[in-house]
């Protein structure tokens, strides 16, 4: 009996230990939910943003006291390119003097604005990190379902990397914040969105971004809003435009195609004489990969070409009639095409130039990328035609800078509202028409640094700035010049004269 009892007890103990062991594994599996795994996947791509600016009364004062008050702010950002490009809300960085970006591991870097869109409340900032950053996986908002589980990660009230969960409460919400800011087609969620969450991601259970958190309902509980990621990515593509930022247009007119099962970038048109045409790209092609970066949409295309040196040859993989082909794309070659864009619809893309002034560029429709598919390429203007247009419209006869003149402009730093700034070059003003709109401000011998906030480095920039559809409704244009021996000056050219 004693031996039998011992064997039975031993067997029972083994079964008990086995059951407890199995239970612990089961509990572990239950605890590591899809949401937990999604947070682990995505949090390295979320950054916390802290800002500083002088109080309004201090900015308006002529003399500053050592005890000038500083106003601090906070927000969140999402890494969209491993080189340090980050998307956030425009209102997070609006009119600030200092931007500090903190990564998940605690490392902090100074951030600088690259470009922004006031209407759609999105901005791109950049940091120079010591190593490549982790890019946030992008989902699609095209297949969102009511009551789908979502979560937000952000700098809520300064508590960095706070995670909140909820569901999709509603879709296609239009929200008016005040007289100057309204939003269309927002995602409503009951995942807690707090001050500091602005610019951060709303994610699905796979850890993919499906929205950019933007607003909360004041006085309400658990009513927050996010910009659908498909809408946001179309704006981001414009903000990263290599034509605007680098002056090196690719000549492609494209459309994002996003569904629950696929994400692809389809070529609608290829501008005559452009780098894309020289590469061999044709209408109807699907661009799959550029220099090793998978292309899901227009944002991926722009960032794959951004900040690449002119003349650099990169592999471009496309799909044509169901078959993959690899072509050689050369950055910055070919003619500079003029592709028609629609007039501004209460929207503007602003390029943050060296002195952080606005460059008001009409945004394309939110249903399209880069340039509208229905637009037809116009004839390519020659350099002489572009310079003649500057003479006709502004009364300025312009020439390229010599190497010595360019060195004089670019080798110095100049005082700016947010610290020392540099310029990348300009155009020499060799003649000013006496009765022109520029005559009251510009002098012969000045260097034209920018128009309408956009750098004037050469005919490519001028061609874009002076397009008829850009200026036909404009009454004035900001003008920035460098006068030998002094600091840059800014004036206004009254086009209605």
BAKOLMAR-336137 format. One record per residue (C-alpha): residue in three letters; x, y, z. Coordinates in steps of 0.05 Angstrom, whole numbers, padded with zeros to 5 digits, always signed. Example, Ala and Ser with C-alpha at 12.3 -4.5 7.8 and 13.67 -1.06 7.14 Angstrom:
2
ALA+00246-00090+00156SER+00273-00021+00143
This chain:
497
UNK+00000+00000+00000UNK+00056+00046+00019UNK+00093+00034-00046UNK+00029+00043-00087UNK+00013+00108-00050UNK+00083+00134-00064UNK+00079+00118-00138UNK+00009+00149-00143UNK+00032+00211-00105UNK+00092+00218-00150UNK+00049+00211-00212UNK+00000+00263-00185UNK+00056+00311-00170UNK+00085+00303-00240UNK+00017+00316-00270UNK+00007+00377-00226UNK+00075+00407-00244UNK+00061+00394-00317UNK-00007+00427-00313UNK+00022+00488-00277UNK+00078+00492-00329UNK+00029+00489-00386UNK-00015+00540-00352UNK+00043+00589-00346UNK+00056+00582-00421UNK-00017+00593-00435UNK-00018+00654-00390UNK+00044+00680-00426UNK+00011+00672-00494UNK-00052+00706-00468UNK-00012+00764-00440UNK+00028+00775-00503UNK-00031+00799-00543UNK-00027+00826-00614UNK-00031+00895-00583UNK+00031+00881-00540UNK+00069+00856-00600UNK+00047+00916-00641UNK+00074+00964-00589UNK+00140+00928-00586UNK+00145+00933-00662UNK+00128+01006-00669UNK+00153+01045-00608UNK+00224+01053-00635UNK+00196+01093-00692UNK+00158+01142-00647UNK+00194+01204-00624UNK+00177+01256-00571UNK+00182+01329-00589UNK+00194+01386-00541UNK+00193+01458-00565UNK+00211+01527-00539UNK+00193+01597-00561UNK+00196+01667-00532UNK+00132+01695-00503UNK+00094+01740-00550UNK+00107+01803-00510UNK+00182+01787-00509UNK+00184+01778-00585UNK+00151+01846-00595UNK+00197+01882-00547UNK+00255+01921-00577UNK+00303+01902-00522UNK+00306+01834-00489UNK+00316+01822-00416UNK+00361+01764-00394UNK+00298+01738-00359UNK+00255+01735-00422UNK+00200+01684-00413UNK+00201+01620-00453UNK+00139+01581-00472UNK+00149+01506-00477UNK+00108+01458-00518UNK+00106+01384-00532UNK+00084+01336-00586UNK+00099+01270-00620UNK+00128+01249-00686UNK+00134+01188-00731UNK+00199+01168-00767UNK+00186+01162-00842UNK+00258+01157-00866UNK+00319+01126-00833UNK+00360+01189-00847UNK+00321+01227-00795UNK+00260+01253-00831UNK+00200+01256-00783UNK+00127+01275-00794UNK+00088+01312-00741UNK+00032+01364-00738UNK+00047+01434-00762UNK+00016+01463-00699UNK+00068+01426-00657UNK+00126+01466-00689UNK+00089+01529-00709UNK+00130+01592-00694UNK+00177+01557-00646UNK+00250+01575-00636UNK+00277+01508-00611UNK+00257+01436-00629UNK+00285+01378-00588UNK+00271+01307-00611UNK+00279+01249-00563UNK+00282+01177-00587UNK+00256+01115-00552UNK+00325+01099-00523UNK+00331+01169-00493UNK+00379+01201-00542UNK+00361+01273-00558UNK+00375+01314-00621UNK+00361+01384-00647UNK+00307+01384-00700UNK+00298+01432-00758UNK+00236+01444-00800UNK+00240+01420-00872UNK+00170+01437-00899UNK+00098+01441-00876UNK+00026+01447-00898UNK-00017+01493-00856UNK-00085+01470-00881UNK-00073+01396-00871UNK-00033+01410-00807UNK+00027+01367-00825UNK+00101+01382-00822UNK+00167+01348-00836UNK+00226+01359-00789UNK+00294+01328-00792UNK+00347+01307-00742UNK+00419+01285-00754UNK+00423+01221-00715UNK+00486+01181-00702UNK+00456+01118-00733UNK+00399+01101-00781UNK+00330+01106-00749UNK+00275+01054-00749UNK+00221+01072-00799UNK+00149+01063-00777UNK+00111+01008-00815UNK+00056+01041-00857UNK-00013+01012-00861UNK-00073+01037-00900UNK-00136+01073-00878UNK-00175+01048-00939UNK-00202+00987-00903UNK-00215+01012-00832UNK-00274+00982-00796UNK-00318+01012-00743UNK-00300+00984-00674UNK-00233+00959-00700UNK-00181+00959-00644UNK-00130+01015-00649UNK-00078+01047-00602UNK-00040+01112-00597UNK+00031+01124-00575UNK+00053+01194-00555UNK+00082+01246-00509UNK+00017+01254-00469UNK+00023+01313-00421UNK+00099+01303-00426UNK+00096+01229-00405UNK+00138+01201-00461UNK+00116+01141-00501UNK+00049+01135-00467UNK+00006+01079-00498UNK-00070+01083-00499UNK-00118+01035-00533UNK-00188+01040-00560UNK-00230+01029-00622UNK-00248+01065-00686UNK-00309+01103-00663UNK-00328+01134-00730UNK-00300+01150-00799UNK-00303+01211-00845UNK-00312+01263-00791UNK-00306+01337-00809UNK-00282+01378-00750UNK-00277+01454-00744UNK-00228+01476-00691UNK-00233+01551-00699UNK-00240+01604-00752UNK-00173+01588-00783UNK-00167+01513-00776UNK-00214+01457-00797UNK-00204+01384-00817UNK-00240+01338-00864UNK-00248+01262-00867UNK-00218+01248-00798UNK-00218+01182-00760UNK-00253+01187-00693UNK-00227+01142-00637UNK-00238+01132-00563UNK-00164+01115-00552UNK-00144+01170-00504UNK-00113+01229-00541UNK-00082+01282-00496UNK-00042+01346-00505UNK+00026+01321-00528UNK-00002+01265-00571UNK-00008+01311-00631UNK+00032+01286-00690UNK+00038+01216-00662UNK+00012+01151-00694UNK-00054+01117-00689UNK-00038+01044-00702UNK-00074+00979-00717UNK-00060+00913-00682UNK-00005+00897-00732UNK+00035+00958-00709UNK+00021+00995-00774UNK+00004+01069-00776UNK-00067+01081-00799UNK-00072+01154-00776UNK-00036+01215-00749UNK-00067+01240-00684UNK-00087+01312-00691UNK-00142+01337-00645UNK-00188+01324-00585UNK-00257+01348-00569UNK-00250+01399-00514UNK-00293+01382-00453UNK-00309+01312-00478UNK-00284+01245-00455UNK-00248+01197-00503UNK-00265+01234-00567UNK-00202+01241-00607UNK-00187+01249-00681UNK-00133+01227-00729UNK-00116+01243-00801UNK-00124+01179-00843UNK-00055+01155-00863UNK-00073+01151-00937UNK-00091+01225-00937UNK-00030+01242-00895UNK+00017+01204-00942UNK-00007+01244-01002UNK+00009+01308-00964UNK+00076+01280-00941UNK+00095+01264-01013UNK+00087+01338-01029UNK+00126+01358-00967UNK+00184+01313-00989UNK+00181+01333-01062UNK+00250+01329-01092UNK+00230+01384-01141UNK+00215+01432-01084UNK+00270+01412-01037UNK+00327+01394-01085UNK+00307+01429-01150UNK+00314+01361-01185UNK+00246+01341-01213UNK+00236+01269-01235UNK+00181+01284-01285UNK+00131+01232-01260UNK+00056+01241-01250UNK+00033+01184-01204UNK-00026+01158-01165UNK-00027+01118-01100UNK-00069+01055-01103UNK-00084+01027-01034UNK-00132+00973-01015UNK-00136+00919-00961UNK-00094+00873-01005UNK-00045+00917-01042UNK-00005+00982-01041UNK+00025+01006-01105UNK+00047+01069-01142UNK+00022+01074-01214UNK+00053+01120-01266UNK+00000+01162-01301UNK+00045+01207-01343UNK+00119+01219-01358UNK+00140+01289-01376UNK+00176+01297-01442UNK+00251+01304-01435UNK+00250+01290-01360UNK+00296+01244-01321UNK+00240+01193-01318UNK+00232+01191-01393UNK+00307+01185-01403UNK+00306+01127-01354UNK+00254+01091-01397UNK+00193+01095-01351UNK+00126+01093-01386UNK+00054+01109-01369UNK+00021+01049-01336UNK+00084+01024-01303UNK+00082+01005-01229UNK+00144+01029-01192UNK+00165+00975-01142UNK+00234+00994-01116UNK+00284+01051-01120UNK+00355+01042-01093UNK+00332+00985-01049UNK+00272+01022-01019UNK+00205+00988-01030UNK+00157+01037-01063UNK+00086+01034-01037UNK+00065+01104-01053UNK+00087+01174-01074UNK+00120+01187-01006UNK+00167+01128-01016UNK+00185+01152-01086UNK+00202+01222-01062UNK+00243+01199-01003UNK+00281+01148-01045UNK+00306+01205-01089UNK+00312+01259-01036UNK+00380+01289-01021UNK+00415+01246-01073UNK+00473+01279-01110UNK+00460+01301-01181UNK+00487+01251-01231UNK+00481+01192-01184UNK+00453+01130-01218UNK+00405+01086-01178UNK+00369+01022-01194UNK+00294+01030-01206UNK+00253+00966-01208UNK+00184+00970-01241UNK+00130+00924-01264UNK+00106+00929-01336UNK+00052+00884-01364UNK+00062+00836-01306UNK+00138+00830-01314UNK+00192+00863-01271UNK+00246+00905-01303UNK+00306+00941-01273UNK+00323+01009-01303UNK+00378+01059-01288UNK+00352+01126-01262UNK+00400+01185-01261UNK+00386+01240-01210UNK+00378+01310-01237UNK+00387+01297-01311UNK+00342+01316-01369UNK+00301+01378-01381UNK+00262+01412-01326UNK+00189+01397-01344UNK+00132+01444-01328UNK+00074+01401-01307UNK+00009+01438-01295UNK-00017+01439-01224UNK-00085+01462-01198UNK-00093+01529-01166UNK-00089+01530-01090UNK-00151+01506-01054UNK-00140+01541-00988UNK-00078+01498-00980UNK-00004+01511-00984UNK+00060+01472-00978UNK+00114+01513-00944UNK+00188+01498-00953UNK+00229+01518-00893UNK+00286+01556-00925UNK+00349+01576-00888UNK+00315+01634-00853UNK+00251+01593-00841UNK+00207+01638-00885UNK+00145+01613-00921UNK+00146+01587-00992UNK+00074+01584-01012UNK+00065+01529-01063UNK-00004+01504-01084UNK-00018+01435-01059UNK-00047+01382-01104UNK-00114+01349-01089UNK-00113+01301-01031UNK-00137+01246-01078UNK-00072+01249-01118UNK+00003+01250-01110UNK+00059+01293-01135UNK+00020+01325-01192UNK-00052+01311-01215UNK-00060+01253-01264UNK-00109+01292-01307UNK-00057+01346-01320UNK-00021+01346-01387UNK+00053+01364-01392UNK+00063+01433-01420UNK+00119+01450-01468UNK+00187+01454-01434UNK+00211+01525-01427UNK+00283+01540-01447UNK+00329+01578-01400UNK+00323+01640-01443UNK+00247+01637-01441UNK+00248+01630-01365UNK+00294+01691-01357UNK+00250+01731-01405UNK+00190+01714-01362UNK+00226+01742-01300UNK+00239+01806-01340UNK+00167+01811-01364UNK+00134+01798-01297UNK+00183+01827-01247UNK+00228+01872-01287UNK+00291+01834-01267UNK+00346+01812-01315UNK+00380+01753-01282UNK+00443+01713-01292UNK+00476+01655-01256UNK+00528+01671-01203UNK+00601+01661-01216UNK+00638+01613-01170UNK+00668+01672-01133UNK+00600+01705-01123UNK+00568+01641-01101UNK+00624+01629-01051UNK+00612+01699-01022UNK+00539+01684-01010UNK+00545+01612-00985UNK+00608+01617-00942UNK+00577+01661-00889UNK+00524+01652-00836UNK+00472+01706-00825UNK+00429+01725-00766UNK+00359+01694-00768UNK+00298+01691-00724UNK+00319+01622-00699UNK+00394+01629-00700UNK+00449+01631-00753UNK+00428+01612-00823UNK+00461+01596-00890UNK+00440+01605-00962UNK+00453+01557-01020UNK+00463+01610-01074UNK+00421+01654-01118UNK+00418+01693-01183UNK+00454+01758-01199UNK+00409+01817-01217UNK+00443+01851-01276UNK+00387+01900-01294UNK+00323+01927-01261UNK+00268+01956-01305UNK+00255+02027-01280UNK+00179+02021-01278UNK+00176+01949-01254UNK+00146+01919-01191UNK+00217+01906-01165UNK+00245+01976-01177UNK+00227+02003-01109UNK+00265+01948-01071UNK+00317+01914-01115UNK+00381+01945-01143UNK+00427+01924-01199UNK+00483+01881-01170UNK+00440+01849-01116UNK+00435+01774-01111UNK+00364+01746-01114UNK+00361+01693-01059UNK+00288+01675-01061UNK+00218+01691-01086UNK+00154+01675-01051UNK+00197+01639-00999UNK+00226+01590-01051UNK+00301+01590-01065UNK+00321+01619-01133UNK+00383+01578-01147UNK+00372+01575-01222UNK+00322+01571-01280UNK+00291+01507-01252UNK+00267+01545-01190UNK+00245+01606-01229UNK+00206+01563-01278UNK+00165+01535-01221UNK+00156+01600-01182UNK+00134+01641-01242UNK+00085+01591-01272UNK+00022+01625-01295UNK-00025+01582-01253UNK+00016+01599-01190UNK+00015+01674-01195UNK-00047+01691-01235UNK-00086+01705-01171UNK-00028+01731-01130UNK-00025+01805-01113UNK+00043+01805-01080UNK+00106+01763-01073UNK+00159+01762-01020UNK+00229+01776-01046UNK+00295+01762-01012UNK+00361+01792-01035UNK+00434+01796-01014UNK+00468+01863-01021UNK+00544+01861-01020UNK+00574+01868-00951UNK+00508+01867-00914UNK+00456+01818-00888UNK+00399+01790-00930UNK+00339+01836-00939UNK+00266+01819-00949UNK+00214+01861-00985UNK+00147+01854-01019UNK+00136+01859-01095UNK+00065+01884-01109UNK+00045+01845-01171UNK-00019+01883-01180UNK+00018+01947-01199
